[in-house]
Amino acid sequence: MVKPSAFLDRKLSRRFATYDDDGDGFIERTDFETSVARLGEAFGHGQDSKAVARLRELSLELWEHLARVADVDGDGRISEAEYKTAFAAGLLETPESFDEGYLPFLDAIMDIADTDGDGKLTRDEQVRWSGALMNLPEADAREVFGRLDTHADGAVGRTELLEAIREFYFDDDPHSAGSWLLGPLDAS
């Protein structure tokens, strides 16, 4: 088991909080279901839309995987300590294995949030999806977009998003776009 750096520990706390949709201190299946429903609604998709159904399927697969590896006491929910312990035990093994698992999820988000289907997200689309799916405050989401838009063209593509997500988990540079992916981190 590898102990995460203090910086990764802070990022994991932030990610845990974005999963914990109801703020009860635990990640549960309903947190995943609620956030997907809210994302679909934010972009005018009904709960029976193909895009929402795909994201729900992937999100529930993620939940099942997390529950298998992190819910050590078997109570059907994951505490922050359990979540962090799973990371220390190798939940994310390499950036490459992470990409394989995360690309379908990112594609499903893009299928909902990329309203014109051009393969890129505008600032508004980025703000709406990250607010709906992860409760990211609008001001933070706008700052995140500015950091992700590395080409300063007013759009963020799948490649830029994947790179930032990878940086979030695998890079300890506090100035990287990935470190800001979920807004500013609490000082610890």
Salt bridges, closest charged atoms under 4 A:
ASP9 OD2 - LYS84 NZ 3.14
ASP21 OD1 - ARG38 NH2 2.43
GLU33 OE2 - ARG29 NE 2.97
GLU57 OE2 - ARG54 NH1 3.23
GLU64 OE2 - ARG29 NH1 3.34
ASP75 OD2 - ARG77 NE 3.21
GLU80 OE2 - LYS84 NZ 3.12
ASP99 OD2 - ARG166 NH2 2.85
ASP107 OD1 - ARG158 NE 2.76
ASP124 OD2 - ARG128 NE 3.14
GLU138 OE2 - ARG142 NE 3.01
GLU143 OE2 - ARG147 NE 2.78
GLU160 OE2 - HIS151 ND1 3.06
GLU163 OE1 - ARG166 NH1 2.42
